[in-house]
Amino acid sequence: QKEVEQNSGPLSVPEGAIASLNCTYSDRGSQSFFWYRQYSGKSPELIMFIYSNGDKEDGRFTAQLNKASQYVSLLIRDSQPSDSATYLCAVKGNYGQNFVFGPGTRLSVLP
Amino acid sequence: DTGVSQNPRHKITKRGQNVTFRCDPISEHNRLYWYRQTLGQGPEFLTYFQNEAQLEKSRLLSDRFSAERPKGSFSTLEIQRTEQGDSAMYLCASSLGGTGVSPLHFGNGTRLTVT
């Protein structure tokens, strides 16, 4: 069983719409959760992180965490073509300092 | 703060050769990580240092791979007797250890091509 799962996509949304990206994880003791954006050929860059149940907003981005369901999501409001990238979910477990990444979801925002 | 720096950016080598990559973390960060990423996949954990101590190693890190972080500053990742399956992007990341949440900050990566 994969530790962090994401739909590979591609997820296509029209410009201005809300993009919803989902991530599930298997380690119930996971403590903190991260969303990274990766443009083709580039390295991952941090969007935001969350560690408490509920919502956390940062500009057009909202992270949602439900530890009981072992589920974390990222909402992107007013999607722009420049948001087209692969979005990686990463989970830091209860043991050690390793960050486990999902396979990423490819988002395409259509103008 | 110049961010995480990796060298070289690209490396093309022939199968069987040894290669070494360097990573300079953000200066105040005491944790340094190496990941490997292939096309269409997320980064896979290879190893992690806290200061100069190598605290975790993935089973992906075969005996052909070795990493060092002398004096707790820069780190090197060496691959001996490279194989075509080693072709990937090698990512270095650093974080600030201690209490609280400390995310990874990635360098630009070293893309390895084994011919």
Interface residues (C-beta under 8 A of the other chain):
Chain A: V4 S8 S32 F34 K42 S43 P44 E45 L46 F49 Y51 L88 A90 G96 Q97 N98 F99 V100 F101 G102 P103 G104
Chain B: R31 Y33 Y35 G40 Q41 G42 P43 E44 F45 Y48 Q50 L55 E56 M89 L91 G97 V101 P103 L104 H105 F106 G107 N108 G109
